Amino acid sequence: MVVIIRAALAALLTFGWAAGTAWAGSDASTSGLPVPRFVSLKADRVTVRGGPDKDHDVSWIYTRVGWPVEITAEFENWRRIRDSDGSEGWVYHSLLSGKRMAAVQLKLKTDLAPLHVQPDGQSAVTAQLQVGVLGTVKHCTGAWCQITGNGFDGWIEQNELWGVYPDEKIE
């Protein structure tokens, strides 16, 4: 009898550990894609929940299409995301897009980020971008990213963007 109880307890603990690992997000992912990774919001109304199903309370709602977020875990068709403020919650996978977007993020919200003609700080400046300006990522060298948006196209230092990793290269 003791052996049966121990075996049942071991099976229960193993199942609980496996479920907890899937919930928290391990290196393995449901989609087969790397975790963490950046994606963007596909819809103009994205509901973020406290857990990976519709039974969890709504934590907040995003209303900006294209905003970059980082997937930090996957559970079935749900993705745990983190935004540029560090807030995390769960979103249904179909509300996310693989399109790479980035937002200007600087230390001071009053600062401006220069957009250059070439990936070189000495090249001509074509625009000055405010914090929160959103652009489509075209290329990244590991130090500079070419982004395009409403009325601008140029190169910005990679460390001034949320939506790309340091040293990440994008072709």
C-alpha positions in Angstrom: 0.0 0.0 0.0 2.8 2.4 0.9 4.5 1.7 -2.5 1.3 2.6 -4.4 0.8 5.8 -2.4 4.5 6.8 -3.0 4.1 6.0 -6.8 0.9 8.0 -7.0 2.5 10.9 -5.1 5.6 10.8 -7.3 3.4 10.9 -10.4 1.3 13.7 -9.1 4.5 15.8 -8.2 6.0 15.0 -11.6 2.8 16.1 -13.4 2.5 19.3 -11.2 6.2 20.2 -11.9 5.7 19.6 -15.7 2.5 21.7 -15.7 4.2 24.5 -13.7 7.2 24.5 -16.1 4.9 24.8 -19.1 2.9 27.6 -17.4 6.0 29.5 -16.4 7.7 29.0 -19.8 10.8 27.0 -20.2 13.2 27.0 -23.1 10.8 24.7 -24.9 7.9 26.5 -26.6 4.5 25.4 -27.8 5.0 27.1 -31.1 8.5 25.8 -31.7 9.8 29.4 -32.0 12.4 30.8 -29.6 11.4 32.2 -26.3 12.0 35.0 -25.5 11.4 36.8 -28.8 9.9 40.1 -29.9 6.6 40.4 -31.8 4.1 43.1 -32.3 0.4 43.7 -31.5 -1.8 42.7 -34.5 -5.1 44.3 -33.4 -6.2 47.7 -32.1 -7.7 46.1 -29.0 -5.6 43.5 -27.3 -6.8 42.2 -23.9 -4.1 41.1 -21.5 -5.1 38.6 -18.8 -3.6 37.5 -15.5 -3.2 33.9 -16.8 -3.4 31.8 -19.9 -7.1 31.4 -20.4 -10.3 33.5 -20.6 -11.2 32.6 -17.0 -8.5 34.9 -15.8 -9.3 38.6 -15.1 -8.4 41.2 -17.6 -5.3 43.1 -16.4 -5.3 45.8 -19.1 -6.1 46.4 -22.7 -3.6 47.7 -25.4 -5.1 50.0 -28.0 -2.0 50.6 -30.3 -1.6 48.3 -33.3 2.0 47.4 -34.0 3.4 48.1 -30.5 6.3 45.7 -29.8 6.1 43.2 -27.0 8.4 40.4 -25.9 7.1 36.9 -25.6 8.5 35.4 -22.4 6.5 32.2 -22.2 4.0 30.1 -24.1 1.2 27.9 -22.8 -0.9 26.2 -25.5 -2.4 29.1 -27.6 -1.5 31.7 -25.0 1.6 33.9 -24.9 3.0 35.7 -21.8 4.2 39.1 -23.0 6.3 41.9 -21.5 6.0 45.5 -22.6 8.5 48.3 -22.6 7.4 49.2 -19.0 8.2 45.7 -17.8 4.5 44.8 -17.3 3.6 41.2 -18.0 0.4 39.3 -18.8 -1.1 36.7 -21.1 -2.5 37.3 -24.6 -4.1 34.9 -27.1 -1.6 34.1 -29.8 -3.8 35.3 -32.8 -3.6 38.9 -31.4 0.2 38.9 -32.0 2.1 39.3 -35.3 5.6 38.3 -36.2 6.2 41.6 -37.9 9.1 43.3 -36.2 8.3 46.8 -34.9 10.3 49.0 -32.6 9.6 52.0 -30.5 12.0 54.8 -29.6 12.9 54.5 -25.9 15.3 56.9 -24.3 16.4 57.6 -20.7 14.6 61.0 -20.7 11.2 61.3 -22.3 12.1 64.8 -23.5 15.1 63.6 -25.4 15.1 63.1 -29.2 16.8 60.3 -31.1 18.6 61.3 -34.3 17.7 59.3 -37.4 20.6 59.1 -39.8 21.0 58.5 -43.6 23.6 55.7 -42.9 24.4 53.5 -39.9 27.0 56.0 -38.8 26.8 58.7 -36.2 28.6 61.1 -38.5 26.1 60.7 -41.4 23.4 63.3 -42.1 20.5 63.4 -39.7 17.1 63.1 -41.5 14.8 63.4 -38.5 14.7 63.6 -34.7 12.3 61.0 -33.2 10.5 61.4 -29.9 10.1 58.7 -27.3 7.3 56.4 -28.3 7.6 56.8 -32.1 6.9 53.5 -33.7 8.6 52.1 -36.8 8.9 49.0 -38.8 12.3 47.3 -38.4 13.9 46.7 -41.8 17.5 45.8 -40.9 19.7 45.7 -37.8 23.5 45.4 -37.8 23.9 44.7 -34.1 24.6 48.4 -33.4 22.2 50.2 -35.8 18.7 49.5 -37.0 17.1 50.9 -40.2 13.5 51.7 -39.4 10.7 53.2 -41.4 7.5 54.8 -40.3 5.0 57.6 -41.1 7.2 60.1 -42.9 10.6 58.8 -42.0 13.1 56.1 -43.1 16.7 55.9 -41.7 19.1 54.5 -39.2 19.0 54.7 -35.4 21.3 53.4 -32.8 20.0 50.0 -31.7 20.2 50.7 -28.0 17.6 53.5 -28.5 14.9 51.1 -29.5 12.5 48.8 -27.6 11.7 45.8 -29.9 15.1 44.5 -30.8 17.8 42.9 -28.6 21.2 44.3 -28.0 23.6 43.0 -30.7 20.7 41.4 -32.6 21.1 41.2 -36.4 18.1 41.4 -38.7 18.4 40.9 -42.4 
